[in-house]
């Protein structure tokens, strides 16, 4: 059965994202290649195609289960057949039946380490980390020279909050297979999670020396250099090398765009975000990234188009709604943005910048009394909000706050005269009007339980 296997840097606390996933060739369900081998990246688009294909294969999977069940009918104590059917159930994500078959196989043959490994992985997928650790401990006792079982138990240790134990397992795996680049990256990301940036960089650099064509290693090292050591030139170089090796590496395009954004190169940021969008057209996160850079470039119609897609995908994201309303306002179409900012305020009424956005729209539309009320509420929530304070000062100098006042009557206020939402300097934590995006806590991972570095199917022989 064709599928994508998901293996990721093992981290106990990460911001999981669907921006991209790392698919690496591990062991298949019945054969033995290299466990947790070389990494590549599959975009959400590829994963969607995989899910579609999996649905089309579901009938074939049922037929295979039927065949094995028929064989078990005549040979019910055949441990190998029970293990085989358990694998098929696992592929269909029927973990309870898979676990029952692995238990039955082990009841017949207690030293069946393949079934024991499969049961451990099934329990891992069920988030039964203590039980998975116990099973992998037994497997390691039977196969002490097999590094891959140390890696898998290490993953379970991380999920169980035992990072020191995970570090010991990763170290032992590297001792057993010192030339395995993927193991180095995995340990490097654990060091990253432990805030040991020096050792994290050392492991990534060693992985790249072992395998100079390892795209994910460059990407992951770039993340460290971008977010931790602030070596933006080196991060840019690593992202570029990762993209050169794998032009379909969506997360690398996106994150290189963030580096360009950090360097205030809005045009290059737009180009990289556009490549990410080309791979995953409807992901809101990428649209917002490109939209905010179009906003900086004063390409308001293009920014509005991107935010419109983001809002269509995440209609209850108050930050996106607020930003969309502001972009429409800057494009001279603030009235169209009223419904968005009203919804944002309904979702998050205690964010001062949202009130400020609506106040600007009211002000531009000549509804001065409503504008003043919203500016005052913004300042009540955040007395340091410069835009609202400056706007109230403007209105006081104009001396006209009547509900019927026109935009130009007395105040001299126009849309173009409103204060922009962008600070004069770019920071990693933009003001809320601009974005609520904050840097993730590690290299991009996927949003499934498999994202912890766990293959999507058991990997026994």
Buried (B, 14 or more C-beta within 10 A) or exposed (E): BEBBBBBBBBBBEBEBBBBBBBBBBBBBBEEEEBBBBBBBBBBBBBBEEBEEEBEEBEEEBEEBBEEBEEBBEEEEEBBBBBBBBBBBBBBBEBBEBBBBBBBBBBEBBEEBBBBBBBBBBBBBBBEBBEBBBBBBBBBBEEBEEBBBBBBBBBBBBBBBEBBEBBBBBBBBBBEBBEEBBBBBBBBBBBBBBBEBBEBBBBBBBBBBEBBEEBBBBBBBBBBBBBBBBEBBEBBBBBBBBBBEBBEBBBBBBBBBBBBBBBBEBBEBBBBBBBBBBEBBEEBBBBBBBBBBBBBBEEBBEBBBBBBBBBBEBBEEBBBBBBBBBBBBBBBBBBEBBBEBBBBBBEBBEEBBBBBBBBBBBBBBBBBBEBBBBBBBBBBEBBEEBEBBBEBBEBBEEBEBBEEEBEBEBBBEBEBEEBBBBBEEEBEEEBBBBBBBBEBBBBBBBBEBBBBBBBBBBBBBE
